[in-house]
């Protein structure tokens, strides 16, 4: 250090200026990879690179959920809205054929749903349905009683202190969809996070409207059970454990494959839920089952995830109208984006 000071004292002012300039230049080069405005310098010198990747999450949006501001209120605290017209349980999506008498009878008991599964190039999928639920099923069904008995109560999300209507969330859990003869192909698929939002507004004092599936606004959560792949136009779900909702009895670990054999097709089927379960010594579960709604599900392959945000959840305008009617007493309005996949899966646009 003493030598450096001695050499510095021997330098003329011109040489000192050159040394200072070189030191500053060296400091800029060393800092350039870490300072945004200097990164072009680092890239020119080969000290930094800019990586580009495909983004599957919508940009410039805020995720707001009131999970930490919850109250537990039971569904029987509802106020009906009376609409002076008959509420129709919609028919299959093509509108050309009614349900069979058996299927129609089931729909009258458990309700009807319509929605979409969107499969993306990275082998993930979004799933949202609108479910028109009869009050009788929603209030006294053994499955709903099971949920309440296991502390899966209805969680308050939003309360309107003027109208005294509210929105709730119900976390149901495992589910499975199995097609019926009306479908052009035999299909089955299963998931683990059937979460529903609904308003305690009873349409004509008969039905509630629930939005179920990937509804938290934080991305895909339902079809995470096993691995999803698309092979020759077939959606294939492969897992080493049996689906809780498709295991009739006790199934050992192994290879279980569920398929929806044709993309860009609407399937008609029934949603099932496991209601109850008893642990046995080998830790497997023996489930009983409760049928859920009769459902039309459209399977769509979307090569562009950003464009997929704008796909409609359903083409059933009657069901959408009921959803919007139930939202107005709670929020004073309905959201114009409420029939887009992005609104429910990613809270986009927020």
N, C-alpha and C positions, 0 to 999 in steps of 0.2 A: 504494500500500500504506500509505503514511504517512497519507493522507487517510482510508482505511478505519479505521485505528487511532484517528485523532482522532474520527471519527464514533462509533465504538464507545464511546469514553470519555465522550461526551456523553449516551449512552443511559442511561435508568434500568434498574433490574433487571427490571422487568416487560417492557420492550421487548426487552431482551436475551433473555429467555426465549422470547418470540414468535419472534425471529429464529432461535434454535437449533432450535425445533420445526419451523419451515418448512424449514430446511436438512436436518434428518433426514428429513422427509417427501419432499423432493425426491430424496434419495439412495435411499430405498426405491423410489420410482417408477422411477428410472433402473436400479436393479439387478433389478427384479422379473422382466423377461423371462429372466434368466439364473439365477435361484435357484428351485429346484423349489417350495419352500413359498410363494414370493411370486408364482408364475405366475398364480394366480386374479386377483390385483390387476391384473397387466398385461393379462389378457384382458378384464377389465371396462373398462379404459381404452383398449382397442383397440390396445395395444402388442404383443400376441402372439396367435397363434392355435394351436390344436391340430389337427394333421392326422391323419386316419384312413385306413389303407390295408389292403388284403387281404394277409394273411400266408400264404405258401405253405410256410413252414418250421415244423415242430412246435416248440412252445415248451418251455422247461424240460427240455432234454435235453443230454447231453454227448456229443460225438463223440470216441471214443478209438480210434485205429488205431496199430498198432505198425510204421509204415512205416520209422521211423528205427532200429528195433531188429531188423534182418533178418540172417538167415543163409541161405546158398545150399546147399540139400541136394537131391539128386536123388530122384526118386520111387521108385527101386528100393530105397530103404532103408525098406521098409514091413514091418509085421507083420500078418499076416492074422488076422481074427476068424472063427471057424468057427461058423456057425449051422446047426443041424440041420434044415434045411428047404430046399426049392428056392427060388431067387430067380427071380421072374417079371419079365420085361420087360413093363410095363403096356400095355394096349391103349388105343385112343383114349378121350377123356374121356367120351363119351356111353355107353361100356361096352356098346353094342349091336352093334358090328361090329368084327371083328378087322382088322388091317392086311391089305392084299393080300400075296401071297406075296413079291413083290419088295420091298415096303416093310418087311415083317417081316424079311426077310433083311438089309436094310440096318440095321434097328434092332438086330439081333443082333450086328452088327459094330461099329456106332458108338454104340449106346445110345439111350436115350429121354429126352426132357425134357418137362416140363410147367410152364407158368408164365403170367404175365399182363403185358400192357401196359396201363397206366393213363394215359389222356389227360386233361389238366387244362384248365380254361377259358383259361389263359394260353398255350395252344399249346406246352406242354412235356409230356413223358411219362416215366413210370417203367417200367422193364422188369426183371423178375426171373424166372429159371427154375430149377428143380431138374433136374439132369442125372444120370441113372444111367449110369455110364461103364464098359464092360467093361475089365478090366485089359489085355487084349490090345491094344485100341485106345489106351488111355492110355499104355501103356509102349513100344510099338514102332511106332506109326503114324508115317509120314513127316512128318506135320504137327507132331506133338509133337517129333520130332527136329529139325525146322526151328526150332522155338521155342528149343530148347536151344542149337542152333548159332548163334543170333543173340542169345545172352545173355539170353533170356527164361526164366530158370530158375525153379524153384519156390521161392518166398520163404517162409521160416519165419515164422509169425505167433505160434504158441503151442506150447510143448513141455511135456509132462507127464513130469517126471523120475521119477515112480513107475511109470507104466505104459509109458513110452517111446513113447507115441503123440504125434502132433503134428498141428497144422493148418497148411496152407500156402495161399499165394495164387499163382495163375497168371494173368499178364496176357497174354491172347491177342491182343486188338486188333480189327481189322475183322471184320465178319460180315455175313451177309444171311440172311433167311428167305424161302423161296419155298413157297407152298402147293402141295398136290397134289390129285388128283381127289376125295379124301375130303372136302375142305373144301367148304362150301356156296358159296364165292365164291373167285375167283382173287385172290391177294394176294401182295404182296412188300413188304419193308421192310428197311432196312439201318442199320448203326450202326458205331461206331468204338472202343468201349471194352468189349469182352467180357472182364470180369475175374471170375475164379472163385475161390471159397474151397472147400477140401475137407479132409477128415481122412484120414490115411493108414491108415484102417481098411477092410479089404477085406471086404465083406459076403459071407459064405460062400466067401471066397477067390476071388470072381469079379468083383465090382463095387466101384467107388468111387462116392460121391455128391458131386456138385459143385453149388454154388450160384453162378449166373453172372448177369451183367448189371450193374445199378446196385447193387453190393454193398459199396462202400466206406463207406457211411453218411454221405456228404456231399452227397447230392442226385442229380438225374438227370445222368448222364454218357454214356449210350449213344446215345440218339436225338438227338444234337446235330449230326448230319450233314445239312445242308440245313435247310429251314424246314418245320415241321409246321403244318398247318391242318386244321380240320374243316369241310368244306363239304357241306351237305345229307346229313349222316350218314356221310360218307366221310372217312377219315383219309388225307390227302394229304401226301406228303413230296417237296419240290421242291428240287433242287440244280443248280448249274452245273457240277458235276464228277460223273463217273460213280462209282457205288459200287465200291470196290475188290473187293468180293466178288460183284458182279453184272456186271462188265465182262469179257466173254469175248473177250479180245484187247485191242486198243488202241482206245479211244474218245476222240475229241477233246472239249475243253470245249464245253459247249452247255447245253441244258435237259434234265434227267433227272427223271422223275416216277415215284415208286413209291407204290402205294396199297394200303390195306386197306379194301375198299368197304363194309363194314357194321360199325357199332359194336355192342358187346355181343354178340359172336359168337365162337365158338371155331374156330380154324383149325388144320388139320393140315398139316404141311409138313416141309421139311428145312432145317436150318441149314448154310450153307456158310462156309468160311474160305478166304482166299487164302493159299496155302502157297508161299512163295518169291516172288521178284520180281526182275527184271533191269532196271536203268535203261538207257534208250536215249537217243540224242542230244537228243530234244525233251523229256526229263525225265519222260515218262510211264512208267508201269510196265506190263509184260506179266506177268500173274499166271497161275499154275497154281492149281487148286482141289482142295480135299479136302472131301468131305461130312462134316458133323458129325452130330449126333443127329437122329432123327425126333422131331418136337416138336408138342405141342398147345399153342397160345398163345391165350389168351382176351383179346380186345380190349375194354376197358371204358372208357366215358366217365364221369368223376367230377366233377360240378359242385361238390362240396364237398371241397376238398383235405384238410381235417382228417379227415373221415370216411373218405377214401380210404386213410389210413394203416392202417386195420384190415381192408382187403380181403385175402382169402386169396391167397397166391401160387398155390396149386394146390388142386384138389378131389380129387386122387388120394391117398387115404389110404395106399396101399401105398408110394408113393414117399416120402411124409412120414415114415412109420415107419422106412424105411431111413436117411433123413437123421438121425433122432433116435438110432437105434442107433449110428451112426458117431460121434455127438458124445459119447456117454457115456464111452467109454474115454479121450477126450482131456480133457474138462472135468469129468468125474464126474457130469454131468447134462446135460440138454438145456434150452434156453430155451423156455418156454411160448409165447413170441411169435414163434417161428421160422417160422411160416407166415403172417405178416402182411407186407404190403408195406412198412410203415413201419419195421419192424425192420431190414430190409436197406438200404432207400434212405436212411433218415435216422437209423439207429441209435436208433429211437424205438419203444417206450420203451426206454431204455438200461439 
